[in-house]
Amino acid sequence: MHEARTSDESSGRVWAEVPRARGRSRLARDGATATRRRVRRSARAVEDGTEEGGLCCTACGRHITHAAQACSVAGAHDHRFTNPHGIGYRVSCFATAPGVRTVGPETDEHTWFPGYRWTVAVCAGCGGHLGWRFRSSEAGFYGLITPRLGPCGDGP
C-alpha cells in the first residue's frame, strides 16, 4: 500500500495519508470528522448562547438570538413605541429569534409597522414577554424589547 506524507507548515505536523476503500483517505476522513465536530460545537454555542454576540433573556439566561441577526425595519434597527395603554418600549429588530415562542393569534390592530400583523413573543425558557413577531405577506421579523435582552453569560 502506498503512503503519502503531507505537512502543515503552520504547525509543523506531518500526517500519513493512507488510502482507504471507498476512495477516501484517513486524512480526508479525519478532516471531515473534525469539521463535523466544529460545526456541532458552534451550533451548541449558538444554541446555549456561549458564542460571542449571543443575546439572552435577562430573566432566565436562555439564548434568544444573535447580534448578527439584527435587521433594519422602517429605516432603523432600534425603535421607541408606546402602546395604547401608555406603556413605552424600546424595541430592536431581528430577522430570527429561535429562543422565543409566539402566543396568541396574529392581529394588525394597533400595529407599529404598517402592513405587518403581530403576535406576542415570549421566552421559550421562562415565558417572560420579550416582544412581538411581525409578519407581512412578504416578510417577517421579531421586534424584541431591548432591555429584556443582554449578552449571554451575564444571566440572572
C-alpha positions as CSV (number, residue, x, y, z in Angstrom):
1,M,0.0,0.0,0.0
2,H,1.3,3.4,-0.9
3,E,1.6,6.1,1.8
4,A,1.9,9.8,1.1
5,R,3.0,12.3,3.6
6,T,1.7,15.8,3.9
7,S,2.6,18.5,6.4
8,D,1.0,21.6,7.8
9,E,3.6,24.4,7.5
10,S,2.0,26.5,10.2
11,S,2.2,23.8,12.9
12,G,5.0,21.6,11.6
13,R,2.8,18.5,11.9
14,V,3.2,15.7,9.4
15,W,0.3,13.3,8.6
16,A,0.4,10.0,6.9
17,E,-2.2,9.9,4.2
18,V,-3.3,6.2,4.0
19,P,-5.6,5.3,1.1
20,R,-8.8,3.7,2.2
21,A,-11.6,1.7,0.5
22,R,-14.3,3.9,-0.9
23,G,-11.8,6.3,-2.2
24,R,-11.3,8.4,0.9
25,S,-8.0,8.7,2.8
26,R,-7.7,8.7,6.5
27,L,-6.6,12.4,6.4
28,A,-9.8,13.3,4.4
29,R,-11.9,11.2,6.8
30,D,-10.3,12.7,9.9
31,G,-10.7,16.2,8.4
32,A,-14.4,15.6,7.8
33,T,-14.8,14.3,11.3
34,A,-13.0,17.4,12.7
35,T,-15.2,19.7,10.6
36,R,-18.4,17.9,11.8
37,R,-17.2,18.4,15.4
38,R,-16.5,22.1,14.9
39,V,-20.0,22.6,13.3
40,R,-21.6,20.8,16.2
41,R,-19.6,22.8,18.8
42,S,-20.5,26.0,17.0
43,A,-24.2,25.0,16.8
44,R,-24.2,24.3,20.6
45,A,-22.5,27.6,21.3
46,V,-25.2,29.4,19.3
47,E,-27.9,27.3,21.0
48,D,-26.7,27.9,24.5
49,G,-25.6,31.4,23.9
50,T,-21.9,31.0,24.6
51,E,-21.0,32.2,21.2
52,E,-19.8,35.8,21.1
53,G,-22.6,38.1,20.1
54,G,-25.3,35.9,21.5
55,L,-28.2,37.7,23.2
56,C,-30.1,36.1,26.1
57,C,-33.2,36.6,28.2
58,T,-32.1,38.8,31.1
59,A,-34.7,36.9,33.3
60,C,-33.5,33.3,32.8
61,G,-30.4,33.4,30.6
62,R,-31.8,31.5,27.7
63,H,-30.3,32.2,24.3
64,I,-32.8,34.2,22.3
65,T,-31.0,35.5,19.2
66,H,-27.6,36.7,17.9
67,A,-26.4,40.2,17.2
68,A,-25.7,39.1,13.6
69,Q,-29.5,38.7,13.1
70,A,-30.1,42.4,13.7
71,C,-32.1,43.9,10.8
72,S,-33.4,47.3,9.8
73,V,-37.2,47.8,9.5
74,A,-38.8,51.1,8.5
75,G,-35.2,52.5,8.2
76,A,-33.9,51.5,11.6
77,H,-32.9,48.6,13.8
78,D,-33.9,50.3,17.1
79,H,-37.3,51.9,17.7
80,R,-39.3,53.5,20.5
81,F,-43.0,52.9,20.7
82,T,-45.9,53.5,23.1
83,N,-48.8,51.1,23.2
84,P,-52.5,52.1,23.5
85,H,-52.2,51.7,27.3
86,G,-49.4,54.3,27.5
87,I,-46.6,51.8,28.1
88,G,-43.4,52.7,26.3
89,Y,-41.0,50.2,24.8
90,R,-37.5,50.3,23.2
91,V,-37.6,47.6,20.5
92,S,-34.8,46.2,18.4
93,C,-35.5,44.2,15.2
94,F,-34.1,40.8,14.4
95,A,-34.6,38.5,11.4
96,T,-34.7,35.4,13.6
97,A,-35.1,34.6,17.3
98,P,-35.0,30.9,17.9
99,G,-35.2,31.3,21.6
100,V,-38.8,32.7,21.6
101,R,-42.2,31.2,21.0
102,T,-45.2,33.1,19.9
103,V,-48.5,33.0,21.8
104,G,-52.0,34.1,20.8
105,P,-53.4,35.0,17.4
106,E,-51.9,37.4,14.9
107,T,-53.6,40.8,14.6
108,D,-53.0,44.1,12.7
109,E,-54.7,46.1,15.4
110,H,-52.5,49.0,16.7
111,T,-49.5,47.7,14.7
112,W,-46.4,49.7,15.0
113,F,-45.3,48.6,11.5
114,P,-48.0,49.3,8.8
115,G,-48.6,46.3,6.6
116,Y,-47.4,43.9,9.4
117,R,-49.6,41.7,11.6
118,W,-48.2,40.9,15.1
119,T,-48.3,38.3,17.8
120,V,-46.7,38.3,21.3
121,A,-43.3,36.6,21.6
122,V,-42.2,35.1,24.9
123,C,-39.0,33.5,26.1
124,A,-39.1,29.8,25.4
125,G,-37.3,29.2,28.7
126,C,-39.2,31.2,31.3
127,G,-42.2,32.5,29.4
128,G,-41.4,36.2,30.0
129,H,-42.7,38.7,27.5
130,L,-39.8,39.6,25.2
131,G,-41.6,41.4,22.3
132,W,-43.5,40.6,19.2
133,R,-43.3,38.6,15.9
134,F,-44.3,40.8,13.0
135,R,-45.3,39.3,9.6
136,S,-46.5,40.7,6.3
137,S,-47.3,38.7,3.2
138,E,-43.6,39.1,2.1
139,A,-41.5,39.2,5.2
140,G,-41.3,38.7,8.9
141,F,-39.1,39.8,11.8
142,Y,-39.0,40.0,15.6
143,G,-39.3,43.2,17.5
144,L,-37.7,42.4,20.8
145,I,-37.8,44.6,23.9
146,T,-34.2,45.9,24.1
147,P,-33.7,46.0,27.9
148,R,-35.0,42.4,28.2
149,L,-32.0,41.1,26.2
150,G,-28.4,41.0,27.3
151,P,-25.1,39.4,26.4
152,C,-25.2,35.7,27.0
153,G,-23.3,34.6,30.1
154,D,-24.5,37.6,32.1
155,G,-27.7,35.9,33.2
156,P,-29.7,36.3,36.3
